[in-house]
C-alpha cells in the first residue's frame, strides 16, 4: 500500500471517530466502548433468531438424539462438535443411521477464516481498517507499539430438531465471530446446546458421579 492510501485510510478513521462510533464486525460500537474493552473481548460478535418450539411435543420423552450430517462448508466439523457437546450433557447420542427419539440436523450458513478486521489502538484515535488493506507503511508510528486485535473466523449455524414424522419440534440459529475457527465453532454450538437444554429435560440431569 502506498503512503497516500494509508494516510487516506487514517483520515477516514478519524472522521468516523468524530461520530463517536465504530462499525466493528457487523455492529455499531460506541468509540468509548471500543477504547475500554479488553482485547480478548473486542471482536466477539453474535447473532441469533427467535427460537421455534412446538408446544404439543413431549420433550420429556427424549432419551436419545440422532445427529445427521450438516449441510454446507464445515458441515462435518459442526456435526462432530455437536456430538461432542451433546455427549457432555449425558444424553444418549447416535448418528443418523441409528434411530433416535429425535433427529438433530441443519445447515452451516457461515464458516469463514478470512473475515479479518485489524484494529491498532494508538495514542490518539484507534485506526480501524480491513486487515487486507492494512500494512505497516500505512499505520501511524504511534500504532506500532500499540496492541493489535483481529477477527479471524466466523461461524453461523441453523439447527432443527425433528420427530419420527419429520416434523420440526425445535429450531434455532446462531452465529459468532472470534479469533479462530475452533473458538467460534465451540461458542456457536455451545449457545445452541444451551437453547436445546431449555426444552429437553434429559440434557439437564446431573451426571452420575
RAPE-V848523 format. One record per helix or strand of 2 or more residues. SS is the DSSP state (~ for helix, > for strand). FROM is the first residue (numbers start at 1). TO is the last residue. If there is no record, write none. Layout:
ss = [SS | SS]
from = [FROM | FROM]
to = [TO | TO]
//
This chain:
ss = [~ | > | > | ~ | ~ | > | > | ~ | > | ~ | > | > | > | > | ~ | ~ | ~ | > | > | > | ~ | ~]
from = [3 | 21 | 27 | 31 | 39 | 45 | 52 | 59 | 64 | 75 | 92 | 102 | 117 | 127 | 131 | 136 | 141 | 148 | 153 | 168 | 181 | 201]
to = [17 | 24 | 30 | 36 | 41 | 48 | 53 | 61 | 67 | 89 | 95 | 112 | 120 | 130 | 133 | 138 | 143 | 151 | 162 | 178 | 197 | 204]
//
